[in-house]
Amino acid sequence: MNRLNKYWLILLLVFAMFYLQSCHEEPTVAPKPLGYFRIDLPQHAYQQLDTNLLPFTFQYSSSAVCSFEDKNGAIWIHVHYPAQRATFEMTYLPIKNQNFRELMLIDEDFVKLHQVKADNIENSFVQDDSSRLFGKIYDIEGKEVACPIQFWLSDTTHHYLRSSLYFDFTPNNDSLQPVIQYLREDMMQMINTFEWK
C-alpha cells in the first residue's frame, strides 16, 4: 500500500471514530425549575359576624379569628388567618364629617399607590339596590403587590367599610396565588352575605 492510501485510510478511520462517538447520546444536564412548597388549604366553612359594635353583619371564615379596635370613631376589624399569616384589615367609618364621594376618592388614591408594582388592576362593582349595598372590588395583580385584594362597601349615606388583604411577610404573589384565590372566595362570601342592620 502506498503512502497516500495509508493516509486516506487513517483519515477515514478517524472520521468514522468521531462520527460513531457523536451518535452516542449523552444525557442533557439542565437545572431543575424553581418549585414552591405545597400549600394545603382548609375547606371553606363560615360563621356569622354579629356584634353590637357594628351596624352590619356578614359571614367570615371559620378558620379566621376576628378582633376589633375603636380608633377615634372608626372601628377597625381584623379578620386574621393564622395558618396563612394573612389578615383582612377592615375599617368602618360612619359617614359624618366626610361625604361618601371623599371616602371613595381616598380609596381610589390608595389603589393607585399600587400601580408602581402592579401588572394589572381589575375592578368590579357591587350593587344591590334593594338592600342599599354598593361597592367596588379591586384585584391587584403583580408579584410584589402588598395588597392583592381590596374592596369598599357603603350605603352611600350613613355607612362606609373599606378592606385590604395583607400578609404578615413580604409577599411573592406568584407562589401565593392559590392562597390569594382562596382568600378571595372568602371575601366574596363576606360581600354576598353582607347586610345592614
N, C-alpha and C positions, 0 to 999 in steps of 0.2 A: 504494500500500500504506500502510495506516495504521501508526501508531507501535507499536501493540500487536502487530500481526502481525510487524513487523520485530523486535521484542523477542523474540517466541517463536521466530522463525526463527534468530536469533543464538544463543539458548539451546539450541535443538535441534542446531545445528551444533557448538557447544562440547561438548555432551553426547556427540554422535556421535564427535567427535575423541578425547575421553577414553576412550570405550568401545573404539574401534579401537586406541588406544595400549595399553590394558590387555590386549588379546588377544595382543599381541606377547610371546612368551615369552623372558625373559632367562635366561641360564644362572645356576643357583644356585651360589653360592660357598660351599664348605664346607671346613673344614680336613681334611687327609689324616689317616687314623687312624695311631696310632703303629705303627711296624714294628720288627722285630728283625732282626739280622743272620742270615743263613742259616748254620746250623751243620751242617757235613759231618762225620759220624761214621764211623770205620772199621768194616769188617765185624768181627763178633765172631770172635776166634780166641784159643785158650787154651794155656797152658803149665803144667806141673806145678811146684808149690812143694814141695820136699822138702829139708829141711835137718836136720842133727843137733841144731840149736838147739831144735827144736820137736817135741813128741810127736804131731804130726798132720801131715797133708798135704792139699792141695786144689789145684784148678786156678784160675789167675787170668789176666787178660787179657794177651795178647802185646804190647799197646801200653802196658802199665804197667811200672813199674820197682819192684822190691821191695827194701827195705832193713830192717835190724834194729838195735835198741838194747837193751842189757841194763841195766835200772834197778832195783836193789835187789830182785832175784829175779823181777821182772816183765820179760817180753820184749815190747818194742814192735815191731810190724810195720807198716811204711809201704808201702802199695800205691799208688804215685803215678802219676797220669795226666798227663804233661807237657802234652799238647795240649789237654786240657780244664781244666788247672790245678785238678785235684781229687785228693783222697787219701782212701783208706780207712785210717783210723788204727785199728789193732787192738792190743789189749793182752791178752797171755796171762798168766794167773796160775795157778800150781799151788794147789789148794785145801789150805791148811795151817792157818794161823792163823785165817782167816775160814772160816765154813762157807758152803755153797752158797746157803742162804737169804739170808744177809747180802749176798753179792755180787749176787744177783738184786735185792734191795731197793735197793741202791745204784744199779743201772741204772734201776730204775723211777723213783727220785728224779731221776736225770739227765734222763730223758724228760719228767718233769713240769715241769722248768725251762723247757721249750719251749712250755708251754701259753699263755704270755703272747702269743707271736707266732703260734701255730698256729691254723689254721682248723679242722683236724681231725687226729686221731691214730688211725690204723688199726693194729691189730696182728694178727699171725698166728703160729701156733705151729709149731715144728719138732719132730717126734717120730719117731724110728726106734729102736724097742726092740731090734732085732737088733744094731745097731751102737752102742748106748748113746749116741745123739746126741739131745740135747734142746735147745730154744732158743726164742727169740722174736724176731720181726722187727717193727720199728716203722717205718711210713711216716708221716712228719710233714708235713702239707700246710700251706702258708702262704707268702705272698710273701717274707717276711723271715726265715724259719726258718734258723738257722745249720747245723743237721744234718738234712737231709731224710730220711736213711735211717740207721737204727741196728739192730744186732742183737747178740744174745749166743748162744753155744753152749756146752754143757757135757755131761759125762758124769755130773754131779751128785755125784761122789765125789772125783775126783782133779784134774780139769782144768776151766778156765773161760776162755773167749775172748770179749771184747767188741769191738765195732767201731762206728765212726761215720764217716759221709761228710762231709768238709769241702771247701770251695772256698778257693782262695788269694786271694779277693777278696770283697767284700760281695755276697752273692747277691741276685738278683732271680729268685726261683724260678718266676715266671710265664714269663719268657723262657728260663729254663734247663730247662724241663720236658722237652724232648727229651733233653738230656744226663742229667738225673736218671733218666729211664726207661731210657736206655742203660746207665747205671752200675748200676741196679737189676737188670738182666738179668745183668750180670757178677757182682753179689753173689749172685744165685740160683745161678749156676754154681759159685761158691765153696762155697756151702752144700750143693748137690746132690752135689758131688764130695768133700766133706769126709770124712776118715777118720782115726780114732785109730790110732796105730802100735801 
